Amino acid sequence: MVSRSYSNLLDLASGDAPNFGRERKRLPRVATFAGILTDLDDENSVSSDAPSSVSQERMIIVGNQLPLRAHRSPDGSGGWCFSWDEDSLLLQLKDGLGEDVEVIYVGSLKEEIAPSEQDDVAQTLLETFKCVPAFIPPDLFSKFYHGFCKQHLWPLFHYMLPLSPDLGGRFDRSLWQAYVSVNKIFADKVMEVISPDDDYVWVHDYHLMVLPTFLRKRFNRVKLGFFLHSPFPSSEIYRTLPVRDELLRALLNSDLIGFHTFDYARHFLSCCSRMLGLSYQSKRGYIGLEYYGRTVSIKILPVGIHIGQLQSVLNLPETESKVTELHDRFRGQTVMLGVDDMDIFKGISLKLLAMEQLLTQHPNKRGEVVLVQIANPARGRGRDVQEVQSETKAAVRRINETFGSPGYTPVVLIDSPLQFYERIAYYTIAECCLVTAVRDGMNLIPYEYIICRQGNEKLDETLGLNPSAPRKSMLVVSEFIGCSPSLSGAIRVNPWNIDAVTEAMNSALIVPEPEKQMRHEKHHRYVSTHDVAYWAHSFLQDLERACRDHVRRRCWGIGFGLGFRVIALDPNFRKLSVEHIVSAYKRTKNRAILLDYDGTMILPSSISRTPNMEAVGVLNSLCTDPKNVVFLVSGKDRETLTEWFSSCEKLGIAAEHGYFMRTNHDVEWETCVSVPDFDWKCIADPVMKLYTETTDGSSIETKESALVWNYQYADPDFGSCQAKELLDHLESVLANEPVTVKSGQHIVEVKPQGVNKGLVAERLLEIMKHKGMLPDFVLCIGDDRSDEDMFEVIMSARSGPSLSPVAEVFACTVGRKPSKAKYYLEDTSEILRMLQGLASASEQVARSAPQSSQQVIIDRE
């Protein structure tokens, strides 16, 4: 049943809400206490503030398919029998969530369930397995899965563009409508069981990328994580998708988005930057995207394997028998193993070409080296799968005819389904595992191979190995698979370079035994400690952290369709609208502009502190307007600022936080505070040197009026701790000196009493009043505590004679944090964009003014 609150989202995709067939009975929430059963809130509510009856932490895991196997009952009754699918990642990750976390699964079934059986099956799965099935009509599912997912998303995410109808096909709007509709069905099933204030929701993979929007629209404060198990392509590839913005905005309705590798996350962040204008920040190891007042966290952690399951299969008698059979079959030969799905991205044909070249270039390997290629059935369907199958079989046939001999088959192709224990047996006897996929999201084959090569006592006896001897293994892996960065001991190759793959295969065969053992030990240590439970536990921890502040936020939902998003802001602290300030700028005549430099005009993390051409150009444009008086405030010394801004002749500059000041390039520097001596430096300098020696990455900056201890390049936690200690130490030893000790962004500063940036603000207003220019527009921007003095002066001047009674005052800080400013902008780029908007407004007025007016301005200047 299509809920009323979502009709607009489906309208976006199809124009009309689709008819999903018969109306389904709505499932109640799961009863977690005897006798307590809570139904869903009213459909039209936006968020739930009612106390929940659930005290146990609960996770709702949503995937395309439930972790279940289904088959008809063998007793002839025609009913269904269900069991857990032990191979499903969604089931395996449960081990990392803790016993105190209740898990509910939402997904579809592989088998088609008749409409007349759906209610009974749903009730059985809910009561027995805590699974909520989403029943998708077959035609709709085909368009959703085999259509949009496999023809559009999957190829594109693996870097295949639809350059011709044969390569994925042109974009089909009806398939996109089906994708949105199926995501809506999944959302409805989640809503049937969720307690929005308590439950966490974890959505998996590219099949359900718009699901976060449906859930966020219904529950503004839903605790929502998403993990993408496929690659995320570079922006040049992704931007070709016609619905690129819709998918990005849908993902950004999550609280935490997970990727296997930094490359995938980097591509996603790049797409957000290029297509949505969003920037990200890294704060103490966490990457976050600011999206309408919400921080969307980015998680980078590759998934692991379920080691317990592998070890249990290794212990089976069937595995031991199969290992014995294979050991006898390949006696005297070295087995290299490939295990891949039969699809175009797994690089099977490239691997076979490399094997052919190996046997051609190294005749001594003939009769000794065997490549066993296990080809699992493809998950998709179409002409490309048939072509891969034909090409693979042709290559195998050619190699075996060329290099085969009685008793020796160079390539053994296994394209029929294998039992899991049989695959484990091949891992166990293989000296080297080859993974030459041209693009793969993660690929856990190498991990499984490493664990199987570790073996156990029974298999050691079968293979004639000393149980106490070190294990050995070799891996040749593609650079383009997600597990590659984690396997630092593997031989990494570009699968497209057949020569390089051939050389890597040969190297793997001739590597000395101690090196094989060392590589195996390194890999086994990583794989055994970064299993699927570790991955799931880490994700849940980060999701809890990302959702910690939900209850304290005020949220507003805006936008229609898949453009829906939630704004979360303190009502007294607003983001500065460029349109608003430009409008005020255009209608005012006497403008005071105060700009901090460090952290405002340049990034605080920038290695180069010199201003870029863009910033200098904007400042010059603002100074050229005769209605403006512009001051730049910095903690830098006056010589440095004079050199940096020599081209800005009309720019007022305050150096060393206001101790030195000049109104333009042609006047001398003046001091704002009279300081009799600087003898206190002899006390402060040795103390700072002590902390510099003990804090790697810190430094001392000596100014004419101040001493600054900078720990920007030190360890963030240790540097912050040392800064607090240094602050206390300096305050103690300088208690009787005429100085103030203050901490700022990555600094601790000692300077004469009375020197602060508020002096600059006062001086600017005095200069304008003296010129007869009573300011009716004031813009003041800064990024740290030292700028709060400017904000305080500007805000208090609103009620005094220094400003026009109708003055518009914009005190703006950088980033969302406690401040005396009433506005904020996210970062330096937003500030420069805003200033560029003001400069453009001035240039537009100058261009549109009559020539005579321009001449008057020039003469007056």
C-alpha positions in Angstrom: 0.0 0.0 0.0 1.4 3.4 -0.9 1.3 5.7 2.1 -0.1 9.2 1.6 3.0 11.0 2.8 5.0 9.6 0.0 2.9 10.3 -3.0 5.0 13.3 -4.0 8.2 11.2 -4.1 6.6 8.7 -6.4 5.2 11.5 -8.5 8.8 12.5 -9.2 9.5 9.2 -10.8 6.4 8.4 -12.6 3.9 11.2 -12.4 1.4 8.9 -10.7 1.6 6.6 -7.7 2.0 3.1 -9.1 -0.4 0.3 -8.3 1.4 -2.5 -6.5 -1.5 -4.8 -6.6 -3.6 -6.0 -3.7 -3.5 -4.1 -0.4 -1.3 -5.9 2.1 -2.0 -6.4 5.7 0.1 -4.1 7.8 2.5 -5.7 10.3 2.7 -4.4 13.8 5.9 -3.6 15.6 7.8 -6.5 17.0 6.9 -7.3 20.6 10.1 -7.0 22.6 8.3 -7.5 26.0 5.6 -9.9 26.8 2.2 -8.3 26.4 3.5 -5.1 24.8 2.8 -4.5 21.1 3.1 -0.9 19.8 1.7 0.1 16.4 3.2 2.6 14.1 2.6 6.3 14.7 0.1 8.2 12.6 1.2 8.2 8.9 1.1 12.0 8.7 3.5 12.7 11.6 6.9 13.9 10.7 8.8 12.8 13.8 8.1 11.0 16.9 8.7 12.6 20.3 6.7 10.1 22.3 8.7 7.9 24.7 9.4 4.5 23.3 8.4 1.2 25.0 11.6 -0.4 23.8 14.6 -0.3 26.1 16.8 -2.8 24.2 19.0 -1.3 21.5 17.8 -2.4 18.1 19.2 -2.5 14.6 17.1 -2.7 11.5 19.2 -4.1 8.7 17.9 -3.5 5.2 19.2 -5.2 2.2 18.0 -6.2 -1.3 17.6 -9.8 -0.1 16.9 -11.3 3.3 19.6 -13.7 4.6 17.2 -16.7 4.2 17.0 -19.8 2.1 13.5 -20.9 1.0 12.1 -24.1 -0.4 8.8 -26.0 -0.6 8.0 -28.3 2.3 9.1 -31.9 1.5 6.0 -33.3 3.2 3.8 -32.5 0.1 1.7 -29.9 2.0 2.8 -27.2 -0.5 4.0 -24.9 2.3 7.3 -23.1 2.6 10.3 -24.0 4.7 12.9 -21.3 5.6 16.4 -21.4 7.0 19.2 -19.0 7.6 21.6 -18.4 4.7 24.9 -18.8 6.5 26.8 -17.3 3.5 24.9 -14.0 3.7 26.9 -11.0 4.9 23.8 -9.5 6.5 23.6 -12.5 8.8 27.3 -12.7 9.5 27.6 -9.1 10.5 25.2 -9.8 13.4 28.2 -11.2 15.3 29.7 -7.7 15.6 26.6 -6.0 17.0 26.7 -7.5 20.4 24.2 -9.9 22.1 22.3 -7.0 23.6 21.4 -5.6 20.2 18.2 -7.0 18.7 18.3 -7.3 14.9 15.4 -7.0 12.5 15.9 -7.8 8.8 14.0 -6.1 6.0 14.5 -7.4 2.4 13.0 -9.4 -0.4 13.0 -13.1 -1.0 14.8 -14.9 -3.8 11.7 -17.0 -4.4 8.5 -15.7 -5.7 5.7 -16.0 -3.2 2.1 -16.2 -4.4 -0.1 -13.3 -3.2 -2.4 -15.7 -1.4 0.6 -16.9 0.7 2.3 -13.6 1.4 0.5 -12.8 4.7 1.2 -16.2 6.2 4.8 -16.1 5.0 5.3 -12.6 6.4 3.9 -13.6 9.8 6.1 -16.7 9.9 9.3 -14.9 9.0 8.5 -12.1 11.5 7.8 -14.5 14.4 10.5 -17.1 13.6 13.4 -15.1 12.1 12.5 -11.5 12.9 12.6 -10.9 9.2 10.2 -8.5 7.4 9.8 -9.5 3.7 9.2 -6.9 1.0 7.1 -8.7 -1.7 7.9 -7.1 -5.1 5.7 -7.9 -8.1 7.8 -9.9 -10.6 7.5 -7.4 -13.4 8.4 -4.5 -11.1 11.3 -6.5 -9.6 12.7 -7.3 -13.1 12.7 -3.6 -14.0 14.3 -2.7 -10.7 17.0 -5.4 -10.4 17.8 -6.7 -13.9 16.9 -3.3 -15.3 18.0 -0.2 -13.4 20.4 -1.9 -11.0 22.2 -4.2 -13.4 21.9 -2.3 -16.6 22.6 1.2 -15.3 24.0 1.4 -11.8 26.2 -1.7 -11.7 28.0 -1.1 -15.0 28.4 2.7 -14.3 29.8 2.1 -10.8 32.3 -0.3 -12.4 33.4 2.4 -14.9 31.5 1.2 -18.0 29.7 4.0 -19.8 26.7 3.2 -22.0 28.5 4.4 -25.2 26.4 2.0 -27.3 23.1 0.2 -26.7 25.1 -3.0 -26.2 27.1 -1.5 -23.3 24.5 -1.3 -20.6 21.9 0.5 -22.8 20.7 4.0 -22.8 19.0 5.5 -19.7 15.5 4.3 -19.4 13.2 6.5 -17.3 10.7 3.7 -16.7 13.5 1.6 -15.1 14.3 4.6 -12.8 10.6 4.8 -11.9 10.7 1.1 -11.0 13.8 1.7 -8.8 12.2 4.5 -6.9 9.0 2.4 -6.5 10.8 -0.6 -5.1 12.8 1.6 -2.7 9.4 3.0 -1.6 8.1 -0.5 -0.8 11.2 -1.2 1.3 10.7 2.1 3.1 7.1 1.1 3.9 8.3 -2.2 5.4 10.8 -0.4 7.6 8.1 1.9 8.8 6.0 -1.0 9.9 8.6 -2.1 12.5 10.6 1.0 13.4 10.7 2.9 16.7 12.2 6.0 15.2 13.6 7.5 18.4 15.4 4.3 19.5 16.2 2.1 16.5 19.2 2.3 14.2 18.7 1.6 10.5 21.5 0.2 8.4 20.9 0.1 4.6 23.1 -1.9 2.3 24.3 -1.4 -1.2 23.4 0.4 -4.4 20.0 -1.3 -4.8 18.5 0.9 -2.1 20.3 4.3 -2.6 17.1 6.4 -2.4 15.7 4.6 0.6 17.3 7.2 3.0 15.2 10.0 1.6 11.9 8.1 2.2 12.9 7.3 5.8 14.3 10.8 6.5 11.1 12.4 5.2 8.9 10.3 7.4 11.2 10.5 10.5 13.4 13.6 10.5 15.6 12.3 13.3 15.9 8.7 12.2 19.3 7.1 13.0 20.4 6.0 9.6 23.5 4.4 8.2 24.3 3.3 4.6 27.1 1.1 3.3 28.0 0.9 -0.3 29.5 -2.5 -1.2 30.4 -1.6 -4.8 33.0 0.9 -6.1 31.9 4.5 -6.3 33.2 5.9 -9.6 35.1 9.1 -10.2 33.1 12.2 -10.8 33.9 12.1 -14.5 32.1 8.8 -14.7 29.3 9.4 -12.2 28.3 12.7 -13.6 27.0 11.0 -16.8 24.1 9.5 -14.8 21.0 11.5 -15.6 19.7 11.0 -12.0 23.1 11.8 -10.4 21.8 14.6 -8.1 18.8 12.6 -6.9 21.0 9.7 -5.8 23.6 12.0 -4.1 21.0 13.9 -2.2 19.3 10.7 -1.2 22.5 9.2 0.2 23.1 12.5 2.1 19.9 11.9 4.0 21.9 9.2 5.9 23.9 10.0 9.0 26.8 7.8 8.2 27.9 6.6 4.7 30.4 3.7 4.5 32.8 2.8 1.8 35.4 0.0 1.5 38.3 2.2 0.5 39.4 5.8 0.6 39.3 6.0 -3.2 35.6 5.3 -3.2 35.0 7.8 -0.5 37.1 10.4 -2.2 35.2 10.0 -5.4 31.9 10.4 -3.5 33.2 13.5 -1.8 34.4 14.9 -5.1 30.9 14.3 -6.7 29.3 16.1 -3.8 31.7 19.0 -4.2 31.4 19.2 -8.0 27.7 18.6 -8.4 26.2 19.9 -5.1 28.8 22.5 -4.1 29.4 20.7 -0.7 32.8 20.6 1.0 34.0 18.2 3.7 36.2 18.5 6.7 38.3 16.0 8.6 38.0 16.5 12.3 40.2 14.3 14.6 40.2 11.4 12.2 36.5 11.7 11.2 35.4 13.0 7.8 32.2 14.9 7.7 30.1 16.6 5.1 28.0 19.6 6.3 24.6 19.3 4.6 22.0 21.9 5.6 23.2 22.0 9.1 23.5 18.2 9.5 26.9 16.5 9.6 27.0 13.5 7.3 29.9 11.3 8.5 32.0 9.2 6.1 33.2 5.8 7.2 36.1 4.1 5.4 36.6 0.4 6.4 36.7 -2.7 4.2 34.5 -5.5 5.2 36.0 -8.8 6.5 35.0 -12.4 6.4 33.4 -14.7 8.9 36.4 -16.7 10.1 34.3 -19.0 12.3 32.2 -20.2 9.3 35.3 -20.9 7.3 37.0 -22.8 10.1 33.9 -24.9 10.7 33.9 -25.9 7.0 37.6 -26.6 7.1 36.9 -29.1 9.9 34.2 -31.0 7.9 35.1 -34.6 6.9 33.9 -33.7 3.3 36.5 -31.0 3.1 39.3 -33.4 4.3 38.2 -36.0 1.6 38.1 -33.3 -1.1 41.6 -32.0 -0.1 42.9 -35.6 -0.3 41.4 -36.1 -3.7 42.8 -32.8 -5.1 46.2 -33.4 -3.5 46.4 -36.7 -5.3 45.1 -35.3 -8.5 47.6 -32.5 -8.7 50.6 -34.3 -7.1 53.8 -33.0 -8.5 52.2 -29.9 -9.9 51.9 -26.3 -8.6 48.3 -25.1 -8.5 47.4 -21.5 -9.1 43.8 -20.7 -8.4 41.3 -18.2 -9.7 37.8 -17.8 -8.3 35.5 -15.3 -10.0 32.0 -14.7 -11.1 31.5 -15.1 -14.8 31.0 -11.4 -15.7 32.9 -8.8 -17.7 34.6 -7.1 -14.8 36.3 -10.1 -13.2 39.1 -10.2 -15.8 39.0 -14.0 -16.4 40.1 -13.6 -20.0 43.0 -11.4 -19.0 44.1 -14.0 -16.5 44.0 -16.7 -19.2 46.0 -14.6 -21.6 48.7 -14.1 -18.9 48.7 -17.9 -18.3 49.2 -18.5 -22.0 52.0 -16.0 -22.1 53.6 -17.6 -19.0 53.7 -21.0 -20.6 55.0 -19.5 -23.9 57.9 -17.5 -22.3 58.8 -20.2 -19.7 58.6 -23.6 -21.3 60.0 -25.2 -18.0 56.6 -24.4 -16.4 54.8 -26.6 -18.8 53.7 -29.8 -17.0 54.4 -28.2 -13.7 52.0 -25.3 -13.3 48.2 -25.6 -13.5 45.7 -22.8 -13.4 42.4 -23.9 -11.8 39.7 -21.3 -12.7 36.5 -21.6 -10.8 33.8 -19.6 -12.6 30.8 -18.9 -10.5 27.5 -18.2 -12.3 27.0 -14.5 -13.2 24.6 -12.6 -11.1 23.3 -10.6 -14.0 22.2 -11.7 -17.5 22.5 -10.5 -21.0 24.7 -10.6 -24.1 27.8 -9.5 -22.2 27.6 -12.6 -19.9 27.3 -14.9 -22.9 30.3 -13.2 -24.6 32.4 -13.7 -21.4 31.5 -17.4 -21.3 32.3 -17.9 -25.0 35.6 -16.0 -24.7 36.6 -17.9 -21.6 35.9 -21.4 -23.0 37.6 -20.5 -26.3 40.8 -19.4 -24.4 40.8 -22.4 -22.2 40.4 -24.7 -25.2 43.2 -22.9 -27.1 45.7 -23.1 -24.2 45.0 -26.7 -23.4 45.3 -27.7 -27.1 48.6 -25.8 -27.4 50.4 -26.7 -24.2 48.5 -29.8 -22.9 49.9 -33.3 -22.9 48.8 -36.7 -21.6 48.4 -36.3 -17.9 48.7 -32.5 -18.0 45.9 -30.0 -18.5 47.3 -26.5 -18.1 43.9 -24.8 -17.4 41.1 -26.5 -15.5 37.9 -24.6 -15.9 35.1 -25.3 -13.4 32.0 -23.5 -14.5 29.5 -25.7 -12.7 28.3 -24.8 -9.2 30.5 -26.0 -6.4 29.7 -26.7 -2.8 31.4 -24.4 -0.4 33.6 -27.1 1.1 34.8 -27.9 -2.4 35.9 -24.4 -3.0 37.6 -24.4 0.4 39.5 -27.5 -0.6 40.8 -25.8 -3.7 42.0 -22.8 -1.6 43.8 -25.2 0.7 45.9 -26.9 -2.0 46.6 -23.8 -4.1 50.1 -22.3 -3.9 49.0 -19.0 -5.3 45.6 -17.2 -5.7 45.1 -14.9 -8.6 42.5 -12.1 -8.6 42.7 -10.0 -11.8 39.4 -8.2 -11.7 39.4 -5.0 -13.7 37.0 -3.4 -11.2 35.5 -4.9 -8.0 34.0 -3.2 -4.9 35.8 -5.5 -2.4 36.4 -9.1 -3.4 36.8 -11.4 -0.3 38.4 -14.3 -2.2 41.9 -13.4 -1.1 40.8 -13.2 2.6 39.2 -16.7 2.3 42.3 -18.0 0.7 44.6 -16.7 3.5 42.5 -18.3 6.2 42.2 -21.6 4.4 46.0 -21.7 3.8 46.4 -21.5 7.6 44.8 -24.9 7.7 44.2 -27.1 10.7 45.7 -30.3 12.2 43.7 -32.7 10.1 44.5 -31.0 6.8 48.1 -30.7 7.8 48.2 -34.5 8.2 46.4 -34.9 4.9 48.9 -32.7 3.1 51.9 -34.1 4.9 52.8 -30.8 6.6 54.5 -30.2 9.9 51.8 -28.6 12.2 54.4 -26.4 13.9 55.9 -25.2 10.6 55.1 -21.6 9.4 52.3 -21.4 6.8 52.8 -19.9 3.4 50.7 -18.3 0.6 51.1 -16.0 -2.3 48.6 -13.5 -3.7 48.5 -11.7 -7.0 45.8 -9.1 -6.9 44.5 -6.4 -9.2 45.1 -2.8 -8.2 41.4 -2.1 -8.9 39.7 -4.2 -6.2 38.7 -3.0 -2.8 40.8 -5.4 -0.8 44.1 -4.5 -2.5 45.1 -1.7 -0.1 44.7 -4.0 2.8 46.9 -6.7 1.4 50.3 -5.0 1.6 52.2 -8.3 1.1 50.4 -9.2 -2.2 51.9 -8.7 -5.6 49.7 -5.9 -7.1 49.2 -5.8 -10.8 47.4 -3.8 -13.5 45.2 -6.5 -14.9 45.2 -4.8 -18.3 49.0 -5.2 -18.6 49.3 -8.8 -19.6 53.1 -8.7 -19.4 53.0 -7.4 -15.8 50.5 -10.1 -14.8 52.6 -12.8 -16.4 55.7 -11.5 -14.6 53.8 -11.4 -11.3 52.6 -15.0 -11.8 56.2 -16.1 -12.4 57.4 -14.2 -9.4 54.8 -15.8 -7.2 56.1 -19.2 -8.2 59.8 -18.5 -7.5 59.5 -16.4 -4.3 61.7 -18.0 -1.6 59.9 -20.0 1.0 60.8 -17.6 3.9 59.3 -14.7 2.0 56.1 -16.7 1.3 55.8 -17.4 5.0 56.4 -13.8 5.9 53.8 -12.5 3.5 51.3 -15.1 4.7 51.9 -14.2 8.3 51.3 -10.5 7.6 48.1 -11.2 5.7 46.8 -13.6 8.2 47.3 -11.2 11.1 45.3 -8.5 9.3 42.5 -10.8 8.0 42.0 -12.5 11.4 41.7 -9.2 13.3 39.6 -7.4 10.7 36.8 -9.9 10.3 33.2 -9.1 9.6 32.4 -8.8 13.3 35.1 -6.1 13.7 33.7 -4.3 10.6 30.1 -4.3 11.9 31.0 -3.3 15.4 33.1 -0.4 14.1 30.3 0.8 11.8 27.7 0.7 14.7 30.1 2.7 16.9 30.5 5.4 14.3 26.7 5.4 13.6 26.0 5.9 17.3 28.5 8.8 17.4 27.0 10.4 14.3 23.5 10.3 15.8 24.5 11.4 19.3 23.2 15.0 18.9 19.9 14.2 17.1 17.7 14.9 20.2 19.2 18.4 20.6 18.6 19.6 17.1 15.6 21.5 15.7 14.8 20.0 12.3 12.8 21.2 9.4 12.0 19.2 6.2 12.2 21.1 2.9 12.1 20.2 -0.7 10.0 17.9 -2.9 10.5 14.5 -4.3 14.0 13.1 -4.1 15.3 16.7 -3.4 13.9 16.4 0.1 16.4 17.2 2.9 16.3 18.1 6.6 17.7 21.4 7.9 19.1 21.1 11.4 20.1 24.4 13.0 20.1 26.4 16.2 17.3 28.9 15.7 19.5 31.8 16.9 22.4 30.9 14.6 21.8 31.2 10.9 23.9 30.6 7.8 24.7 33.8 6.0 22.7 33.9 2.8 24.7 35.3 -0.1 21.6 36.7 -1.7 20.6 38.5 1.5 23.9 40.2 2.1 24.4 41.1 -1.6 20.9 42.7 -1.5 21.9 44.7 1.6 25.2 45.6 0.1 23.6 47.1 -3.1 21.2 49.4 -1.2 23.8 50.8 1.2 26.3 53.7 0.7 28.8 53.6 3.6 30.2 50.2 4.1 32.7 49.0 6.8 34.3 45.6 6.0 36.5 43.8 8.6 38.1 40.6 7.5 40.3 38.2 9.5 43.1 36.6 7.5 44.3 33.3 9.0 41.5 30.7 8.9 39.2 33.1 7.1 40.8 34.2 3.8 43.0 31.0 3.8 42.5 27.5 5.1 43.9 27.1 8.6 45.5 23.8 7.5 47.1 25.3 4.4 50.9 24.8 4.3 51.3 27.9 2.2 50.1 31.0 4.2 50.5 33.4 1.3 47.2 34.8 -0.1 46.2 33.4 -3.5 45.4 35.6 -6.5 41.7 35.1 -6.1 41.7 36.5 -2.6 43.9 39.5 -3.6 41.7 40.2 -6.6 38.5 40.2 -4.4 40.1 42.5 -1.9 41.2 44.9 -4.6 37.7 44.9 -6.1 36.2 45.7 -2.7 38.7 48.5 -2.0 38.1 50.1 -5.4 34.5 50.9 -4.5 34.5 54.4 -2.9 31.6 53.4 -0.7 33.8 50.8 1.1 36.4 51.0 3.9 38.1 47.6 4.0 40.4 46.4 6.8 42.3 43.1 7.0 43.2 41.8 10.4 45.9 39.3 11.1 48.2 37.9 13.7 51.1 38.1 11.2 53.9 40.7 11.6 53.7 43.9 9.6 56.7 43.1 7.3 55.0 39.9 6.1 51.7 41.6 5.5 53.3 44.5 3.7 54.9 42.1 1.3 51.9 39.9 0.7 49.4 42.8 0.1 51.7 45.3 -1.6 49.3 45.3 -4.6 46.3 46.3 -2.4 47.1 50.0 -2.1 43.8 51.0 -0.5 43.5 48.1 1.9 43.7 48.9 5.6 45.8 46.4 7.5 46.1 45.5 11.2 49.1 43.4 12.1 49.8 41.3 15.2 46.1 41.3 16.2 45.8 45.1 16.1 49.1 46.2 17.8 50.2 47.8 14.5 47.8 49.4 12.1 47.7 51.5 8.9 44.8 52.7 6.9 46.3 52.3 3.4 49.6 51.5 1.6 50.8 55.2 1.6 50.7 55.9 5.4 53.1 54.8 8.1 52.3 52.0 10.6 51.1 53.2 14.0 50.8 51.4 17.3 47.4 51.2 19.0 48.7 50.5 22.5 51.6 52.0 24.4 53.9 49.3 25.7 56.9 50.4 27.9 59.0 47.3 27.5 59.0 43.6 26.5 61.0 42.2 29.4 58.3 39.6 29.9 59.6 37.7 26.8 62.6 36.6 28.7 60.3 34.7 31.1 57.8 33.3 28.5 60.3 32.2 25.9 62.1 29.5 27.9 58.8 28.1 29.0 57.6 27.9 25.4 60.9 26.3 24.3 60.4 23.5 26.9 57.0 22.6 25.5 58.3 22.9 21.9 61.0 20.3 22.7 58.5 17.9 24.1 55.8 18.3 21.5 56.8 17.1 18.1 55.4 19.3 15.3 55.1 22.5 17.4 57.0 25.7 16.9 57.5 29.2 18.4 56.7 32.4 16.4 58.4 35.5 17.7 56.7 38.8 16.9 57.5 42.4 17.8 54.7 42.5 20.3 54.0 38.9 21.1 55.1 35.3 21.4 53.0 32.5 19.8 53.3 28.8 20.4 51.9 26.9 17.4 50.9 23.2 17.5 49.1 23.0 14.2 51.3 20.2 12.9 51.5 18.3 16.2 49.3 15.3 17.1 45.9 16.9 17.6 45.1 15.2 20.9 48.6 15.6 22.4 49.0 19.1 21.0 45.7 20.2 22.6 46.7 18.6 25.9 50.1 20.4 25.9 48.4 23.7 25.0 46.3 23.5 28.1 49.3 22.8 30.2 51.3 25.6 28.6 48.4 28.1 29.1 48.3 27.3 32.9 52.1 27.4 33.1 52.4 30.8 31.4 49.5 32.3 33.4 51.4 31.3 36.5 54.8 32.6 35.7 53.5 35.8 34.1 50.9 36.7 36.7 52.7 40.0 37.6 53.4 41.0 34.1 51.3 43.5 31.9 50.4 40.7 29.5 47.5 38.4 28.6 47.8 34.7 27.8 45.2 33.4 25.4 44.6 30.2 23.5 43.3 30.2 19.9 43.1 27.8 17.0 46.2 25.6 17.4 48.0 28.4 19.2 48.8 29.8 22.7 49.7 33.5 22.5 51.3 35.9 25.0 50.8 39.6 24.1 50.5 43.0 25.9 47.3 43.8 27.8 44.8 45.7 25.8 45.9 44.4 22.4 43.0 42.7 20.6 41.1 42.8 17.4 38.4 44.8 19.0 40.7 47.8 18.8 40.7 47.5 15.0 36.9 47.5 14.9 36.8 50.5 17.1 39.4 52.3 15.0 37.6 51.5 11.7 34.4 53.0 13.0 36.3 56.1 14.2 37.9 56.5 10.8 34.6 56.3 8.9 32.9 58.7 11.4 35.8 61.2 10.9 35.3 61.0 7.1 31.6 61.8 7.6 30.7 58.2 6.4 28.4 56.9 9.1 28.3 53.1 8.3 25.0 51.7 7.2 26.5 48.3 6.3 29.0 46.4 8.5 30.5 43.0 7.6 32.9 41.4 10.1 34.2 37.9 9.5 36.5 35.8 11.7 37.2 32.2 12.6 38.5 31.8 16.1 38.4 33.2 19.7 40.5 36.2 18.9 37.9 37.4 16.5 35.1 37.4 19.1 36.4 40.8 20.3 35.6 42.3 16.9 32.2 40.7 16.9 31.5 42.2 20.4 32.5 45.7 19.3 30.4 45.5 16.1 27.3 44.1 17.8 27.4 46.6 20.7 27.9 49.5 18.3 24.4 49.0 16.8 22.9 50.9 19.7 25.5 53.7 19.7 26.3 56.8 17.6 29.0 55.0 15.6 26.5 53.4 13.2 23.6 54.6 11.2 20.2 53.9 12.9 19.3 51.7 9.9 22.7 50.0 9.7 22.7 46.3 8.6 25.3 44.4 10.6 26.6 41.0 9.6 28.9 39.4 12.2 29.9 36.1 10.7 32.1 33.2 12.0 33.6 30.3 10.1 31.8 27.0 10.9 29.0 26.2 13.2 30.3 26.8 16.8 29.4 28.9 19.8 30.1 32.5 18.9 29.0 36.1 19.5 28.4 36.3 15.7 24.8 35.7 14.5 25.8 34.2 11.2 28.1 31.6 9.9 29.6 30.3 6.7 31.0 26.8 6.4 34.6 27.5 5.2 37.0 29.7 3.3 35.6 28.8 -0.1 32.1 30.0 1.0 33.6 33.2 2.3 35.5 33.9 -0.9 32.3 33.1 -2.9 30.4 35.6 -0.7 33.0 38.3 -1.0 33.2 37.7 -4.8 29.4 38.3 -4.9 29.9 41.6 -3.1 32.8 42.6 -5.4 30.7 41.6 -8.5 27.9 43.9 -7.2 30.4 46.8 -7.0 31.8 46.1 -10.4 28.3 45.9 -11.9 27.4 49.3 -10.4 30.6 50.8 -11.7 30.0 49.4 -15.2 26.4 50.7 -15.3 27.2 54.2 -14.1 27.5 57.0 -16.7 30.9 57.9 -17.9 30.7 61.3 -16.2 30.0 59.7 -12.9 33.0 57.4 -13.3 35.2 60.4 -14.0 34.0 62.1 -10.8 34.8 59.0 -8.8 38.3 58.8 -10.3 38.9 62.5 -9.6 37.7 62.2 -6.0 40.0 59.1 -5.5 
